[in-house]
Amino acid sequence: MFRPLTKYEIDCRVATCNGNGVTLLLYKDARVDQNILDETFGIFGWQRSHQLIDGSLYCTVSVRNPETGEWIHKQDVGKESNAEKEKGQASDSFKRACFNLGIGRELYTAPFIWIPKELVTIKKDNKGKDTTNDRFSVRSITIEGGKIVQLEIQSDTRKCVVYTYGTKKQNNAPAQNEQANVQNQQKQAPAKTPEEIEAEKARIQKEKEEAAKKALEAIDNDKIIQLKKMLFAYKFKEDNLLAYYHLKKLEQMTNAQHADFAKKWKILVKQWGGITEIKKGA
């Protein structure tokens, strides 16, 4: 009944943090539920109510069956938030009741999301506990049969992908042309055996996993030298570059961050007071 959530409707929250890294949870907020209920049933096709039972706040979400006019009810209890007790309970109970209806239930199939310490800035709070201020978001997600089969998490703080799961599907816009090409190729070449097809899939998957792993590795010495030459030639400070990607030294920059900088270096260097063009003879 309900469509899957999009990447824009899913938020990332740090669940645990220690000296080795952090774990993340995927979640939706109450506004996403409200929008999907409006989209599915219309503003007159659903309603919510709250009841206090044994000191706990429950929410009942009711939706009208468009074919029979019958009202269907789902209820769940909420937990207090760290900010506002009553508002937090009301919002949480509403979101849980919407989960019972089926909105965003695919989030329960999310894989274990671990971000190692090399890709997140971890510090001690005033009580001596490990914490982080880094922010994360969903870069891409694929949901099939109510399950998450592909996921990419990016660090909004470091501007790079820090977690990958599954294989991202290619854009199938020119599907008809591709099908025609496949048919032509099949006429010209012998058909592959099931074993050969599986081997090809495994090879492609391995290449993609290696590429994702490479993106998270630190840049090599040649790229470090290249960056230092840019610092001198385009007259911007290394501190600006390190601060932008939350690094302590250039050697910590990942290949993904380097690729990101290569795409927008002119904009950033200009913001940092550098130059973007070198005059001949200068």
N, C-alpha and C positions, 0 to 999 in steps of 0.2 A: 504493500500500500504506500509506504513512504519511500521516497528516493534516497539514495545514499548521500551522506554529507560530502560537501566539496572541501578542498584544502583550505578555502577561506573561512569555513565554518568550524574548523578544528583548531584548538589552541594547545600549546605545550606547557606543561607545568613541571617544575623540578620536584620530584618525589623524595629522593634521598640524595645526600651529598656527603662525601668523605674525601680523604686525601688522595684517593685513587681515581675519582671521577664522580659523575652524577647519573642518576636514573631519571627518566622522563615519563610522564603520563600524558595521554591524549584526552582531551575533554571538550565539551561544548558548553556554551552558556545559555541562559534562559531565553535570550533574544532569538537565538537560532531556533529553539523549539517553537516559540511564538510565530516566527516567520513561516516555518514549515507547516504548522497547523493552519495558519491563514491560507497558505498556498494550496493545501490539500482539501480543506473543508470550507474555506471562506470564513469571514469574520463572524458570521452568524451560525457557523456549524460546529463550534466547540466552546467549552466553558471550563472554568476551574473553580474549585472551592477548597477551603482549608478548615480542618477540624483539630482541636486540641484534645488528644487522647492520652491519659495517664502522663501528662506533662510533656508529651512530645507532639510536635506539629506535623500533621499529615496533610497531604494534598491529593485531591481527587480531580483528575482530568477526564472530562466527558466529551465524546465526539459523536456526531449524528451520522448514522449510516445513510448515505445519500439515496440508496435504493429503497429502503424500508422505513426510514425516518426514525428507527430505533436508536436510543442513546446507549452507547457503550462506555463503561466507566473503568478507570484504572487508578489505583491508589498506592502511595508509598510515603514513607516517613523521611524527614530531612535531618541533617546534622547541623550543628551550630558552626558558623564561620568565625574566623579570628577577628573580624571587624565588627559587624552589627549582628547581634544574636538572633533577633526575631526575623530580620530581613534575610539573613543567611539561611535560617531554617526554612523559610517560605520558598526561597529560590531553589534550595537543594531538593526539597520535597517535590517541587514542580518538575525539576529536571529528571528526578528518579521516576516519577509517574509517567513522564514522556518516554523514558527508556522502556517502561513496561508496555507502552503502546507500540513501541518498535522504532522510535526516532533515534537514530544514532547508535543502534544496538551493535553495529559493526565495530564500534570502538572497543568492545569487550574482547575482540579477536586480535587486538594490537599485539605485536611482538614485544619482547623485553627490550627496552631501549636504554642502552648503556653508552655514555659519552666519556671516554677516558680523559684523564687529567691533562694530557697534551693538547686537548681541543677545548678546554674550558678553564676559565680563571677561577681558582678556588682560594679563598682567604678565610681567616678566622674572624668571627663576630666578637662583640664585646663580652661574650660569655665563654669564649675559647672554642666554640663549635665551628666546624667547617661549613662554609656557605658560599654562594656565588650570586653575582648580579647579572650574569649572562642571560640573554634572552634567546629563545628558540622558536621556530615556526615550521609548519609543514610545507615543504617545497613541492612535493608531488605525492599523490596517493592513488592507488588503484584498488577498487573494491569489486569483488566478483562473488556472486552467490551469498551475499551478506558477510563476507570475510575480507579482511585486508590482505591482499596478496603482494602488494608492492608499496614501499614507503621510503621517502627521503626526508630527512630532517636537516634544516640548515640553522646555523648560528647567526642570528641577526646581529650579534655583537661582533663576531669575527668575519662576517660576510662570506661564509663558505659552508659546504655540505659537511656535516659531521657524523651522519648515520645513514646507512642504506640497508634496505631489506627487499628481497625479491628483485624482479627484473621489470624495468619500465618499458611499457609497450611503445612501439614506434607509431607515428601518426599514420593512420590508414585512410587519409583523405582520398588519394588516387587509387582506391581499392580496385575499381574496375580495370584500370590500366595495368595494375600489378597482376591481376588475375589473368588478363590477356597475355602478359609477358610470360607468366608461369606456364600457361598452356602452350605457348610457342616453344619455350625451352623444353617442355616435356616431349614435344614432337621431335625436337632435334637431338635430345640426349636421352639415354636410357633412364628409366625410373630408378630412384634410389630405394634401397631396401630399408625396412623399418630400423635395422641396426644402424645403417648409415645416417638416417634421419635423426635418430637419438644421439648419435655421436656428434653430429653437426650442432644440435641444440646445446649439448654439453659444452662444446668448444666455444660457442657464442656466449653462453652463460659465464664461462670461466674468464673470457676476455673482458666482459663487462665488470665482473667482480674485481679483476686485476686493475682495471681502469679506475674503479671507485676507490680501491685501496691506494693506488698511486696518487690520487687527488688529495688524500689525507696525509701523505708523506711529506717530510720537510724538503724544501727545494735544494738542489745541488749547488756546488760551489760556483759553477759557471753563472747561474742565475743570481747568486749573491753578488758576484763581481759586476754583473750587468746592472743590478740595482744601484750599486755604489757609484758606477759611472753616471747613471741617470741623476743621482743626487748632486753630483758635481756639475754636470752639464746643464741641468734644468733648474739649478739653484733652489732646491727645497730641502728642508731639514729631515734627517732620518727620524727624529723624534715624532714628527707628524705622521709619518708612515707607520711607525710602530704603534702609536696611540690609536690610529684608525682601525688597525687589525688586532689591537689588544695584545701586543707582543712585547717581550722584554729585549729581544735581539732579532736581527734579520734571519739568523739561522733557524728560528722557530717558525718562520713563514711556511705554510703548506703550498703545494702546487695549485690547489684550488684557489687560495688567496692570491697567489701570484697571477693566475689567469684572470681573476676578478680585477686586479689592479691594472693588468694590461688592457682591459676593456675601457676603463674610465680614468686612466692616469691623468689625462689632460685636464679633466674637470677638477680632480682632486688637487693636482699641482697648482692650478690657478687659485684654488681656494686657500692653499697654503702659502701663497705669495711668491711662487716660483714663476718660471717662464715656460711656455709650451712650444716655442720655436727658437731655433738657433740661426742667427743671421750668418750668411757666408762671409768669411773673412774676419768674423768676430773672435 
